């Protein structure tokens, strides 16, 4: 009996930890921080922080508000969009907001580093939207791995410990049965190799 109680308590701690990781490092939060820090590599920071905040408004805040409204109306299951068939429309809505954000950023003369970050995120949204009707690749893993890799590339090896968050977030999604291991690994590789790789290429061309 004591062993079963200990096992049940351990499971509760594991699930609580997984839910905490999933919520704290969900894509809107991770990408918002990524965008806020994006102008750090150009002159004028932190005065240019407002451009990162403007980008976050269109890339994260507005899509999240619309998503929460859809959840409240019962059109989407939850704010993590657990139903695979609902993902493509939600991602297309986010893409429309991001494109509008790019237009606004161009109009106000935002730093190129901010625009480059948004373009890399656009590529991620497009691919995830295309894959979602067929396979539920992990958006959490993609966002976390992309952000961690970009921080290291942008700010140096002192940020390498952030890479430890990639398996931690992936573990949380598997524990909560939101994704399989394969979907988490695919999301992690996609974020690190494709999204961060595209950011690196665009940075070389445009900065």
GROMACS elastic network, one bead per residue, 0.5 to 0.9 nm:
[ bonds ]
;  ai    aj funct       b0    kb
    1     4     6  0.51571   500
    1     5     6  0.63116   500
    1     6     6  0.86646   500
    2     5     6  0.51656   500
    2     6     6  0.61961   500
    2     7     6  0.86083   500
    3     6     6  0.50442   500
    3     7     6  0.61001   500
    3     8     6  0.85796   500
    4     7     6  0.50035   500
    4     8     6  0.61000   500
    4     9     6  0.85480   500
    5     8     6  0.50596   500
    5     9     6  0.61185   500
    5    10     6  0.85675   500
    6     9     6  0.50900   500
    6    10     6  0.61429   500
    6    11     6  0.86142   500
    7    10     6  0.50823   500
    7    11     6  0.61945   500
    7    12     6  0.86811   500
    8    11     6  0.50921   500
    8    12     6  0.62729   500
    8    13     6  0.87505   500
    9    12     6  0.50822   500
    9    13     6  0.63003   500
    9    14     6  0.86137   500
   10    13     6  0.51256   500
   10    14     6  0.61077   500
   10    15     6  0.86064   500
   11    15     6  0.60748   500
   11    16     6  0.84406   500
   12    15     6  0.51880   500
   12    16     6  0.59864   500
   12    17     6  0.84689   500
   13    16     6  0.50889   500
   13    17     6  0.60332   500
   13    18     6  0.85054   500
   14    17     6  0.51911   500
   14    18     6  0.61580   500
   14    19     6  0.86870   500
   14   172     6  0.88394   500
   14   175     6  0.80699   500
   15    19     6  0.61307   500
   15    20     6  0.85505   500
   15   172     6  0.80509   500
   15   175     6  0.69436   500
   15   176     6  0.69806   500
   16    19     6  0.51414   500
   16    20     6  0.61575   500
   16    21     6  0.86714   500
   17    20     6  0.50647   500
   17    21     6  0.62098   500
   17    22     6  0.85694   500
   17   172     6  0.76178   500
   18    21     6  0.51952   500
   18    22     6  0.61081   500
   18    23     6  0.86644   500
   18   168     6  0.84924   500
   18   169     6  0.78122   500
   18   171     6  0.73805   500
   18   173     6  0.71688   500
   18   174     6  0.87633   500
   18   175     6  0.65902   500
   18   176     6  0.67777   500
   19    22     6  0.50368   500
   19    23     6  0.61448   500
   19    24     6  0.85205   500
   19   172     6  0.67752   500
   19   173     6  0.83965   500
   19   175     6  0.89113   500
   19   176     6  0.73105   500
   20    23     6  0.53051   500
   20    24     6  0.59750   500
   20    25     6  0.83131   500
   20   172     6  0.84492   500
   21    24     6  0.53162   500
   21    25     6  0.58268   500
   21    26     6  0.79788   500
   21   168     6  0.75077   500
   21   169     6  0.59721   500
   21   172     6  0.63204   500
   21   173     6  0.87442   500
   22    25     6  0.55429   500
   22    26     6  0.56501   500
   22   140     6  0.76165   500
   22   169     6  0.63716   500
   22   170     6  0.87403   500
   22   172     6  0.61048   500
   22   173     6  0.67711   500
   22   176     6  0.88644   500
   23    26     6  0.52531   500
   23    29     6  0.86840   500
   24    29     6  0.71191   500
   24    30     6  0.83659   500
   25    28     6  0.81826   500
   25    29     6  0.61570   500
   25    30     6  0.57833   500
   25   140     6  0.72997   500
   25   143     6  0.87246   500
   25   144     6  0.72692   500
   25   165     6  0.88534   500
   25   169     6  0.71551   500
   26    29     6  0.56622   500
   26    30     6  0.62860   500
   26    31     6  0.86523   500
   26    80     6  0.81431   500
   26   139     6  0.83923   500
   26   140     6  0.57161   500
   26   143     6  0.79910   500
   26   144     6  0.82206   500
   26   169     6  0.87892   500
   27    30     6  0.50966   500
   27    31     6  0.58026   500
   27    32     6  0.82252   500
   27    60     6  0.83754   500
   27   139     6  0.67853   500
   27   140     6  0.55267   500
   27   141     6  0.85575   500
   27   142     6  0.83694   500
   27   143     6  0.54969   500
   27   144     6  0.73122   500
   28    31     6  0.53193   500
   28    32     6  0.59106   500
   28    33     6  0.86857   500
   28    56     6  0.86759   500
   28    59     6  0.82085   500
   28    60     6  0.51536   500
   28    61     6  0.73555   500
   28    63     6  0.88690   500
   28    64     6  0.72157   500
   28   143     6  0.86742   500
   29    32     6  0.51919   500
   29    33     6  0.64291   500
   29    34     6  0.86484   500
   29    60     6  0.78541   500
   30    33     6  0.54457   500
   30    34     6  0.62480   500
   30    35     6  0.88208   500
   30   140     6  0.88329   500
   30   143     6  0.66560   500
   30   144     6  0.65925   500
   30   147     6  0.70292   500
   31    35     6  0.61182   500
   31    36     6  0.85480   500
   31    56     6  0.75609   500
   31    59     6  0.81211   500
   31    60     6  0.71130   500
   31   121     6  0.83973   500
   31   143     6  0.67920   500
   31   144     6  0.83513   500
   31   147     6  0.71493   500
   32    35     6  0.52052   500
   32    36     6  0.61764   500
   32    37     6  0.87407   500
   32    52     6  0.82940   500
   32    53     6  0.77630   500
   32    55     6  0.83520   500
   32    56     6  0.51654   500
   32    57     6  0.82734   500
   32    59     6  0.78737   500
   32    60     6  0.63014   500
   32    61     6  0.81806   500
   33    36     6  0.50517   500
   33    37     6  0.62736   500
   33    38     6  0.85185   500
   33    52     6  0.87952   500
   33    56     6  0.82296   500
   33   147     6  0.87713   500
   34    37     6  0.54682   500
   34    38     6  0.61092   500
   34    52     6  0.85142   500
   34    56     6  0.87178   500
   34   117     6  0.80971   500
   34   147     6  0.62206   500
   34   150     6  0.84793   500
   34   151     6  0.80140   500
   35    39     6  0.79163   500
   35    51     6  0.86687   500
   35    52     6  0.50292   500
   35    53     6  0.70486   500
   35    54     6  0.89314   500
   35    55     6  0.66188   500
   35    56     6  0.59899   500
   35    59     6  0.88712   500
   35   114     6  0.66928   500
   35   117     6  0.68125   500
   35   118     6  0.76349   500
   36    39     6  0.72701   500
   36    40     6  0.85326   500
   36    49     6  0.60986   500
   36    50     6  0.78760   500
   36    51     6  0.77939   500
   36    53     6  0.56144   500
   36    54     6  0.87570   500
   36    55     6  0.80589   500
   36    56     6  0.71307   500
   36   114     6  0.84885   500
   37    40     6  0.55784   500
   37    41     6  0.85843   500
   37    46     6  0.89438   500
   37    49     6  0.72995   500
   37    52     6  0.68686   500
   37   114     6  0.86997   500
   37   151     6  0.89210   500
   38    41     6  0.71318   500
   38    42     6  0.87608   500
   38    49     6  0.83658   500
   38    52     6  0.64758   500
   38   113     6  0.59730   500
   38   114     6  0.53741   500
   38   115     6  0.88889   500
   38   116     6  0.87217   500
   38   117     6  0.67232   500
   38   154     6  0.87517   500
   39    42     6  0.56113   500
   39    43     6  0.81784   500
   39    44     6  0.83776   500
   39    45     6  0.64460   500
   39    46     6  0.79712   500
   39    48     6  0.63584   500
   39    49     6  0.67001   500
   39    51     6  0.78262   500
   39    52     6  0.67750   500
   39   111     6  0.66071   500
   39   112     6  0.80924   500
   39   113     6  0.55839   500
   39   114     6  0.58039   500
   40    43     6  0.76551   500
   40    44     6  0.81893   500
   40    45     6  0.54547   500
   40    46     6  0.70488   500
   40    48     6  0.80689   500
   40    49     6  0.80635   500
   40   113     6  0.83993   500
   40   154     6  0.88516   500
   40   155     6  0.88336   500
   41    45     6  0.78121   500
   41   113     6  0.74194   500
   41   154     6  0.73417   500
   41   155     6  0.81231   500
   42    45     6  0.66799   500
   42    48     6  0.86401   500
   42   111     6  0.75501   500
   42   112     6  0.86148   500
   42   113     6  0.72921   500
   43    46     6  0.87866   500
   43    47     6  0.89685   500
   43    48     6  0.84055   500
   44    47     6  0.53999   500
   44    48     6  0.58591   500
   44    49     6  0.88717   500
   45    48     6  0.50142   500
   45    49     6  0.64396   500
   46    49     6  0.51999   500
   46    50     6  0.83962   500
   47    50     6  0.71029   500
   47    51     6  0.89268   500
   48    51     6  0.56823   500
   48    52     6  0.72485   500
   48   110     6  0.82318   500
   48   111     6  0.76740   500
   49    52     6  0.52238   500
   49    53     6  0.63748   500
   49    54     6  0.87471   500
   50    54     6  0.60977   500
   50    55     6  0.85856   500
   51    55     6  0.62235   500
   51    56     6  0.85776   500
   51   105     6  0.74787   500
   51   108     6  0.87524   500
   51   109     6  0.89331   500
   51   110     6  0.58396   500
   51   111     6  0.73839   500
   51   114     6  0.71882   500
   52    55     6  0.50770   500
   52    56     6  0.61705   500
   52    57     6  0.86530   500
   52   110     6  0.84547   500
   52   111     6  0.88988   500
   52   114     6  0.62308   500
   53    57     6  0.61983   500
   53    58     6  0.89804   500
   54    57     6  0.50752   500
   54    58     6  0.68053   500
   54    59     6  0.87331   500
   54   101     6  0.78379   500
   54   104     6  0.87080   500
   54   105     6  0.76413   500
   55    58     6  0.54974   500
   55    59     6  0.59936   500
   55    60     6  0.81487   500
   55    98     6  0.80904   500
   55   101     6  0.62003   500
   55   102     6  0.77287   500
   55   104     6  0.87552   500
   55   105     6  0.71280   500
   55   114     6  0.73770   500
   55   115     6  0.82499   500
   55   118     6  0.73467   500
   56    60     6  0.52277   500
   56    61     6  0.63545   500
   56    62     6  0.86024   500
   56   101     6  0.87358   500
   56   118     6  0.89937   500
   57    60     6  0.57306   500
   57    62     6  0.59145   500
   57    63     6  0.85491   500
   57   101     6  0.80052   500
   58    61     6  0.62373   500
   58    62     6  0.55617   500
   58    63     6  0.71467   500
   58    94     6  0.84092   500
   58    97     6  0.55115   500
   58    98     6  0.55004   500
   58    99     6  0.83847   500
   58   100     6  0.72477   500
   58   101     6  0.50738   500
   58   102     6  0.84699   500
   59    62     6  0.70216   500
   59    63     6  0.67859   500
   59    64     6  0.88417   500
   59    94     6  0.69470   500
   59    95     6  0.79955   500
   59    97     6  0.64010   500
   59    99     6  0.86187   500
   59   101     6  0.69934   500
   59   118     6  0.76697   500
   59   121     6  0.84523   500
   59   122     6  0.89159   500
   60    63     6  0.56027   500
   60    64     6  0.59538   500
   60    65     6  0.86094   500
   60    94     6  0.79781   500
   60    97     6  0.87835   500
   60    98     6  0.84003   500
   61    64     6  0.51715   500
   61    65     6  0.61705   500
   61    66     6  0.87173   500
   62    65     6  0.51192   500
   62    66     6  0.62715   500
   62    67     6  0.85521   500
   62    94     6  0.82337   500
   62    97     6  0.72926   500
   63    66     6  0.51436   500
   63    67     6  0.60452   500
   63    68     6  0.86113   500
   63    90     6  0.83567   500
   63    91     6  0.88144   500
   63    93     6  0.70424   500
   63    94     6  0.52058   500
   63    95     6  0.87345   500
   63    97     6  0.67431   500
   63    98     6  0.86687   500
   64    68     6  0.60744   500
   64    69     6  0.85164   500
   64    79     6  0.79757   500
   64    94     6  0.83585   500
   65    68     6  0.51421   500
   65    69     6  0.62387   500
   65    70     6  0.87059   500
   66    69     6  0.50266   500
   66    70     6  0.62739   500
   66    71     6  0.87022   500
   66    93     6  0.86529   500
   66    94     6  0.89798   500
   67    70     6  0.50144   500
   67    71     6  0.62191   500
   67    72     6  0.85977   500
   67    76     6  0.76715   500
   67    78     6  0.85488   500
   67    79     6  0.65128   500
   67    81     6  0.87551   500
   67    90     6  0.72687   500
   68    72     6  0.61450   500
   68    73     6  0.86140   500
   68    76     6  0.85874   500
   68    78     6  0.79503   500
   68    79     6  0.62039   500
   69    72     6  0.50224   500
   69    73     6  0.62159   500
   69    74     6  0.86358   500
   69    75     6  0.87078   500
   69    76     6  0.89939   500
   70    73     6  0.50199   500
   70    74     6  0.61739   500
   70    75     6  0.51168   500
   70    76     6  0.56319   500
   70    77     6  0.86046   500
   70    78     6  0.87664   500
   70    79     6  0.88497   500
   71    74     6  0.50166   500
   71    75     6  0.57835   500
   71    77     6  0.60071   500
   71    78     6  0.56655   500
   71    79     6  0.66604   500
   71    81     6  0.89268   500
   72    75     6  0.76539   500
   72    76     6  0.80906   500
   72    78     6  0.87383   500
   73    76     6  0.77711   500
   74    77     6  0.66307   500
   74    78     6  0.86974   500
   75    86     6  0.86579   500
   76    79     6  0.76594   500
   76    81     6  0.65754   500
   76    82     6  0.86498   500
   76    83     6  0.78294   500
   76    86     6  0.66503   500
   76    87     6  0.89654   500
   76    90     6  0.87331   500
   77    80     6  0.82089   500
   77    81     6  0.61567   500
   77    82     6  0.67105   500
   77    83     6  0.66243   500
   77    86     6  0.83040   500
   78    81     6  0.52532   500
   78    82     6  0.65599   500
   78    83     6  0.83471   500
   79    82     6  0.79392   500
   80    83     6  0.86748   500
   80   139     6  0.89908   500
   81    84     6  0.71636   500
   81    85     6  0.89685   500
   81    86     6  0.66264   500
   81    87     6  0.61194   500
   81    90     6  0.81075   500
   82    85     6  0.88440   500
   82    86     6  0.79982   500
   82    87     6  0.79428   500
   82   136     6  0.86633   500
   82   178     6  0.67844   500
   83    86     6  0.55506   500
   83    87     6  0.68874   500
   83   136     6  0.86704   500
   84    87     6  0.53856   500
   84    88     6  0.79547   500
   84   132     6  0.61626   500
   84   133     6  0.64180   500
   84   134     6  0.80938   500
   84   135     6  0.74127   500
   84   136     6  0.57865   500
   85    88     6  0.68263   500
   85    89     6  0.83545   500
   85   132     6  0.72033   500
   85   133     6  0.56636   500
   85   134     6  0.84852   500
   85   136     6  0.89954   500
   86    89     6  0.60568   500
   86    90     6  0.65397   500
   86    91     6  0.88648   500
   86   132     6  0.85773   500
   86   133     6  0.82808   500
   87    90     6  0.52016   500
   87    91     6  0.59969   500
   87    92     6  0.85166   500
   87   128     6  0.85765   500
   87   129     6  0.68877   500
   87   132     6  0.60572   500
   87   133     6  0.73656   500
   87   136     6  0.85239   500
   88    91     6  0.51114   500
   88    92     6  0.60682   500
   88    93     6  0.85939   500
   88   128     6  0.77777   500
   88   130     6  0.70509   500
   88   131     6  0.82612   500
   88   132     6  0.58981   500
   88   133     6  0.64948   500
   89    92     6  0.50589   500
   89    93     6  0.62009   500
   89    94     6  0.86615   500
   89   129     6  0.77919   500
   90    93     6  0.51013   500
   90    94     6  0.63164   500
   90    95     6  0.86574   500
   90   129     6  0.83853   500
   91    95     6  0.60679   500
   91    96     6  0.86747   500
   91   125     6  0.63383   500
   91   126     6  0.77765   500
   91   128     6  0.76318   500
   91   129     6  0.56173   500
   92    96     6  0.62605   500
   92    97     6  0.87172   500
   92   125     6  0.78704   500
   92   126     6  0.78015   500
   92   129     6  0.67427   500
   93    96     6  0.52334   500
   93    97     6  0.65255   500
   93    98     6  0.87906   500
   94    97     6  0.51502   500
   94    98     6  0.61998   500
   94    99     6  0.87139   500
   94   125     6  0.78435   500
   95    99     6  0.61584   500
   95   100     6  0.85771   500
   95   122     6  0.67098   500
   95   125     6  0.65607   500
   95   126     6  0.73813   500
   96    99     6  0.52171   500
   96   100     6  0.62822   500
   96   101     6  0.86132   500
   97   100     6  0.50921   500
   97   101     6  0.61653   500
   97   102     6  0.87642   500
   98   102     6  0.62753   500
   98   103     6  0.87928   500
   98   118     6  0.75523   500
   98   119     6  0.89013   500
   98   121     6  0.86933   500
   98   122     6  0.70377   500
   99   102     6  0.50358   500
   99   103     6  0.64773   500
   99   104     6  0.88041   500
   99   122     6  0.80117   500
  100   103     6  0.51921   500
  100   104     6  0.64057   500
  100   105     6  0.86919   500
  101   104     6  0.50699   500
  101   105     6  0.60183   500
  101   106     6  0.84864   500
  101   118     6  0.86841   500
  102   105     6  0.50379   500
  102   106     6  0.60822   500
  102   107     6  0.85399   500
  102   115     6  0.69440   500
  102   118     6  0.74147   500
  102   119     6  0.82722   500
  103   106     6  0.51979   500
  103   107     6  0.62236   500
  103   108     6  0.88616   500
  104   108     6  0.63078   500
  104   109     6  0.86192   500
  104   110     6  0.87251   500
  105   108     6  0.53378   500
  105   109     6  0.61477   500
  105   110     6  0.51791   500
  105   111     6  0.84665   500
  105   114     6  0.84700   500
  105   115     6  0.72625   500
  106   109     6  0.52062   500
  106   110     6  0.61355   500
  106   111     6  0.89333   500
  106   115     6  0.80106   500
  107   110     6  0.78371   500
  109   112     6  0.84835   500
  110   113     6  0.83465   500
  110   114     6  0.67654   500
  110   115     6  0.71224   500
  111   114     6  0.55806   500
  111   115     6  0.68031   500
  111   116     6  0.89341   500
  112   115     6  0.50085   500
  112   116     6  0.60385   500
  112   117     6  0.85798   500
  112   203     6  0.84823   500
  112   206     6  0.70045   500
  112   207     6  0.65469   500
  113   116     6  0.50732   500
  113   117     6  0.62616   500
  113   118     6  0.87490   500
  113   203     6  0.71239   500
  113   206     6  0.82917   500
  113   207     6  0.69857   500
  114   117     6  0.51768   500
  114   118     6  0.63505   500
  114   119     6  0.87256   500
  115   118     6  0.51098   500
  115   119     6  0.61740   500
  115   120     6  0.87312   500
  116   119     6  0.51033   500
  116   120     6  0.63431   500
  116   121     6  0.87364   500
  116   199     6  0.63823   500
  116   200     6  0.89676   500
  116   202     6  0.61855   500
  116   203     6  0.64279   500
  116   206     6  0.76916   500
  116   207     6  0.86575   500
  117   120     6  0.52444   500
  117   121     6  0.63833   500
  117   122     6  0.87325   500
  117   199     6  0.62975   500
  117   202     6  0.87353   500
  117   203     6  0.86334   500
  118   121     6  0.50179   500
  118   122     6  0.61251   500
  118   123     6  0.87506   500
  118   199     6  0.89571   500
  119   123     6  0.64006   500
  119   124     6  0.87928   500
  119   198     6  0.85767   500
  119   199     6  0.76984   500
  119   202     6  0.84101   500
  120   123     6  0.52412   500
  120   124     6  0.65517   500
  120   125     6  0.89208   500
  120   194     6  0.86027   500
  120   195     6  0.54846   500
  120   196     6  0.72043   500
  120   197     6  0.85812   500
  120   198     6  0.59041   500
  120   199     6  0.52686   500
  120   202     6  0.81205   500
  121   124     6  0.50262   500
  121   125     6  0.62696   500
  121   126     6  0.86934   500
  121   143     6  0.88142   500
  121   195     6  0.67907   500
  121   199     6  0.85929   500
  122   125     6  0.51085   500
  122   126     6  0.61870   500
  122   127     6  0.87025   500
  122   195     6  0.89908   500
  123   126     6  0.52178   500
  123   127     6  0.63188   500
  123   128     6  0.86237   500
  123   194     6  0.84945   500
  123   195     6  0.68902   500
  123   198     6  0.82383   500
  124   127     6  0.53258   500
  124   128     6  0.60837   500
  124   129     6  0.84679   500
  124   142     6  0.81754   500
  124   143     6  0.87108   500
  124   190     6  0.82297   500
  124   191     6  0.75266   500
  124   194     6  0.78693   500
  124   195     6  0.60109   500
  125   128     6  0.51619   500
  125   129     6  0.59598   500
  125   130     6  0.85339   500
  126   129     6  0.51850   500
  126   130     6  0.62502   500
  126   131     6  0.87536   500
  127   130     6  0.50706   500
  127   131     6  0.61717   500
  127   132     6  0.84863   500
  128   131     6  0.51294   500
  128   132     6  0.57822   500
  128   136     6  0.86492   500
  128   137     6  0.72484   500
  128   138     6  0.88269   500
  128   139     6  0.76576   500
  129   132     6  0.53454   500
  129   133     6  0.75498   500
  130   133     6  0.68993   500
  130   134     6  0.82366   500
  131   134     6  0.56711   500
  131   135     6  0.58606   500
  131   136     6  0.74110   500
  131   137     6  0.73982   500
  132   135     6  0.51456   500
  132   136     6  0.53011   500
  132   137     6  0.67884   500
  133   136     6  0.75989   500
  135   183     6  0.80078   500
  136   139     6  0.85731   500
  136   179     6  0.72035   500
  136   180     6  0.88579   500
  136   183     6  0.66132   500
  137   141     6  0.85555   500
  137   142     6  0.83917   500
  137   179     6  0.75424   500
  137   180     6  0.88160   500
  137   182     6  0.83344   500
  137   184     6  0.66753   500
  137   185     6  0.87003   500
  137   186     6  0.65553   500
  137   187     6  0.56320   500
  138   141     6  0.53456   500
  138   142     6  0.63004   500
  138   143     6  0.87170   500
  138   170     6  0.81949   500
  138   173     6  0.80706   500
  138   178     6  0.84292   500
  138   179     6  0.65926   500
  138   180     6  0.87497   500
  138   183     6  0.55913   500
  138   184     6  0.51976   500
  138   185     6  0.81927   500
  138   186     6  0.74167   500
  138   188     6  0.78273   500
  139   143     6  0.60135   500
  139   144     6  0.84438   500
  139   184     6  0.83942   500
  139   187     6  0.63599   500
  139   188     6  0.87274   500
  139   191     6  0.87703   500
  140   143     6  0.53310   500
  140   144     6  0.61107   500
  140   145     6  0.85351   500
  140   169     6  0.70869   500
  140   170     6  0.74244   500
  140   173     6  0.78917   500
  140   184     6  0.81893   500
  140   187     6  0.76211   500
  140   188     6  0.84977   500
  141   144     6  0.52215   500
  141   145     6  0.59647   500
  141   146     6  0.83124   500
  141   166     6  0.65013   500
  141   167     6  0.82259   500
  141   169     6  0.65213   500
  141   170     6  0.56759   500
  141   173     6  0.84377   500
  141   183     6  0.87292   500
  141   184     6  0.58193   500
  141   185     6  0.76195   500
  141   186     6  0.82637   500
  141   187     6  0.50322   500
  141   189     6  0.84970   500
  141   190     6  0.87024   500
  141   191     6  0.72781   500
  142   145     6  0.54033   500
  142   146     6  0.59569   500
  142   147     6  0.84793   500
  142   166     6  0.88343   500
  142   184     6  0.80852   500
  142   185     6  0.89574   500
  142   186     6  0.80615   500
  142   189     6  0.73060   500
  142   190     6  0.60416   500
  142   192     6  0.72659   500
  142   195     6  0.82604   500
  143   146     6  0.52301   500
  143   147     6  0.60516   500
  143   148     6  0.85258   500
  143   187     6  0.81360   500
  143   188     6  0.79830   500
  143   191     6  0.61198   500
  143   192     6  0.87618   500
  143   195     6  0.88209   500
  144   147     6  0.52356   500
  144   148     6  0.60439   500
  144   149     6  0.85076   500
  144   163     6  0.85567   500
  144   165     6  0.72559   500
  144   166     6  0.58755   500
  144   169     6  0.75263   500
  144   170     6  0.89572   500
  144   188     6  0.75370   500
  144   191     6  0.74174   500
  144   192     6  0.86249   500
  145   148     6  0.51895   500
  145   149     6  0.60183   500
  145   150     6  0.84403   500
  145   163     6  0.71889   500
  145   165     6  0.81037   500
  145   166     6  0.55699   500
  145   167     6  0.89814   500
  145   187     6  0.80558   500
  145   188     6  0.53244   500
  145   189     6  0.75104   500
  145   190     6  0.81907   500
  145   191     6  0.51801   500
  145   192     6  0.51230   500
  145   193     6  0.88714   500
  145   195     6  0.89899   500
  145   196     6  0.82632   500
  146   149     6  0.53408   500
  146   150     6  0.60950   500
  146   151     6  0.85960   500
  146   188     6  0.76803   500
  146   189     6  0.87429   500
  146   190     6  0.79594   500
  146   193     6  0.78836   500
  146   194     6  0.82800   500
  146   195     6  0.59185   500
  146   196     6  0.51527   500
  146   197     6  0.86948   500
  147   150     6  0.51693   500
  147   151     6  0.60856   500
  147   152     6  0.86945   500
  147   162     6  0.89024   500
  147   191     6  0.79175   500
  147   192     6  0.80550   500
  147   195     6  0.89512   500
  147   196     6  0.74927   500
  148   151     6  0.52110   500
  148   152     6  0.64037   500
  148   153     6  0.87457   500
  148   159     6  0.79372   500
  148   160     6  0.78275   500
  148   161     6  0.87772   500
  148   162     6  0.55746   500
  148   163     6  0.56273   500
  148   164     6  0.88435   500
  148   165     6  0.79570   500
  148   166     6  0.77423   500
  148   192     6  0.80264   500
  148   196     6  0.88396   500
  149   152     6  0.52517   500
  149   153     6  0.62086   500
  149   154     6  0.85105   500
  149   159     6  0.89794   500
  149   160     6  0.82570   500
  149   162     6  0.83049   500
  149   163     6  0.71741   500
  149   191     6  0.83715   500
  149   192     6  0.59214   500
  149   193     6  0.87547   500
  149   196     6  0.62377   500
  149   197     6  0.88741   500
  150   154     6  0.57967   500
  150   155     6  0.81783   500
  150   192     6  0.81295   500
  150   195     6  0.88830   500
  150   196     6  0.56255   500
  150   197     6  0.85365   500
  150   199     6  0.76231   500
  150   200     6  0.79650   500
  151   154     6  0.51029   500
  151   155     6  0.55938   500
  151   156     6  0.73766   500
  151   157     6  0.89912   500
  151   159     6  0.65327   500
  151   160     6  0.83349   500
  151   162     6  0.82473   500
  152   155     6  0.53900   500
  152   157     6  0.57008   500
  152   158     6  0.74280   500
  152   159     6  0.52079   500
  152   160     6  0.58976   500
  152   162     6  0.81575   500
  152   163     6  0.86453   500
  153   156     6  0.57997   500
  153   157     6  0.78241   500
  153   159     6  0.88406   500
  153   196     6  0.86935   500
  153   200     6  0.79230   500
  154   200     6  0.88807   500
  155   158     6  0.75714   500
  155   159     6  0.69184   500
  156   159     6  0.61564   500
  156   160     6  0.77964   500
  157   160     6  0.52085   500
  157   161     6  0.85677   500
  158   161     6  0.74559   500
  159   162     6  0.58286   500
  159   163     6  0.80586   500
  160   163     6  0.57102   500
  160   164     6  0.80367   500
  161   164     6  0.56641   500
  161   165     6  0.78733   500
  162   165     6  0.55763   500
  162   166     6  0.77124   500
  163   166     6  0.55751   500
  163   167     6  0.79554   500
  164   167     6  0.61375   500
  164   168     6  0.66420   500
  164   169     6  0.89684   500
  165   169     6  0.59433   500
  165   170     6  0.83639   500
  166   169     6  0.54267   500
  166   170     6  0.61467   500
  166   171     6  0.85407   500
  166   188     6  0.71134   500
  167   171     6  0.58436   500
  167   172     6  0.85280   500
  167   184     6  0.88380   500
  167   185     6  0.88960   500
  167   188     6  0.85349   500
  168   171     6  0.51074   500
  168   172     6  0.63864   500
  168   173     6  0.89477   500
  169   172     6  0.50976   500
  169   173     6  0.65173   500
  169   174     6  0.89116   500
  169   184     6  0.89697   500
  170   173     6  0.52700   500
  170   174     6  0.64698   500
  170   175     6  0.87279   500
  170   179     6  0.86287   500
  170   181     6  0.78744   500
  170   184     6  0.55616   500
  170   185     6  0.76717   500
  170   187     6  0.88511   500
  170   188     6  0.79706   500
  171   174     6  0.52200   500
  171   175     6  0.60922   500
  171   176     6  0.85916   500
  171   181     6  0.82351   500
  171   184     6  0.82246   500
  172   175     6  0.51179   500
  172   176     6  0.61364   500
  172   177     6  0.85119   500
  172   178     6  0.86652   500
  173   176     6  0.52466   500
  173   177     6  0.61906   500
  173   178     6  0.52679   500
  173   179     6  0.57331   500
  173   180     6  0.79824   500
  173   181     6  0.86713   500
  173   184     6  0.75384   500
  174   178     6  0.60351   500
  174   179     6  0.52810   500
  174   180     6  0.57291   500
  174   181     6  0.62830   500
  174   184     6  0.76187   500
  175   178     6  0.77041   500
  175   179     6  0.84955   500
  176   179     6  0.78537   500
  177   180     6  0.69970   500
  179   182     6  0.79883   500
  179   183     6  0.58807   500
  179   184     6  0.64727   500
  180   183     6  0.52194   500
  180   184     6  0.63994   500
  180   185     6  0.87071   500
  181   184     6  0.51303   500
  181   185     6  0.61095   500
  181   186     6  0.85002   500
  182   185     6  0.51217   500
  182   186     6  0.60041   500
  182   187     6  0.85049   500
  183   186     6  0.50862   500
  183   187     6  0.60926   500
  183   188     6  0.85846   500
  184   187     6  0.50784   500
  184   188     6  0.61259   500
  184   189     6  0.86340   500
  185   188     6  0.50761   500
  185   189     6  0.61607   500
  185   190     6  0.84667   500
  186   189     6  0.52390   500
  186   190     6  0.59971   500
  186   191     6  0.85710   500
  187   190     6  0.50631   500
  187   191     6  0.60891   500
  187   192     6  0.85501   500
  188   191     6  0.52885   500
  188   192     6  0.61548   500
  188   193     6  0.84046   500
  189   192     6  0.52348   500
  189   193     6  0.56959   500
  189   194     6  0.76053   500
  190   193     6  0.54538   500
  190   194     6  0.51621   500
  190   195     6  0.66509   500
  190   196     6  0.86383   500
  191   194     6  0.57445   500
  191   196     6  0.62473   500
  191   197     6  0.84808   500
  192   195     6  0.61124   500
  192   196     6  0.51693   500
  192   197     6  0.68647   500
  193   196     6  0.58459   500
  193   197     6  0.51570   500
  193   198     6  0.79885   500
  194   198     6  0.58014   500
  194   199     6  0.84339   500
  195   198     6  0.51637   500
  195   199     6  0.62204   500
  195   200     6  0.87015   500
  196   200     6  0.62298   500
  196   201     6  0.87487   500
  197   200     6  0.50664   500
  197   201     6  0.63280   500
  197   202     6  0.86604   500
  198   201     6  0.50792   500
  198   202     6  0.60458   500
  198   203     6  0.83342   500
  199   202     6  0.51917   500
  199   203     6  0.59226   500
  199   204     6  0.86214   500
  200   203     6  0.50991   500
  200   204     6  0.63746   500
  200   205     6  0.88662   500
  201   204     6  0.52146   500
  201   205     6  0.64126   500
  201   206     6  0.86900   500
  202   205     6  0.50662   500
  202   206     6  0.58336   500
  202   207     6  0.78268   500
  203   206     6  0.53886   500
  203   207     6  0.52731   500
  204   207     6  0.58774   500
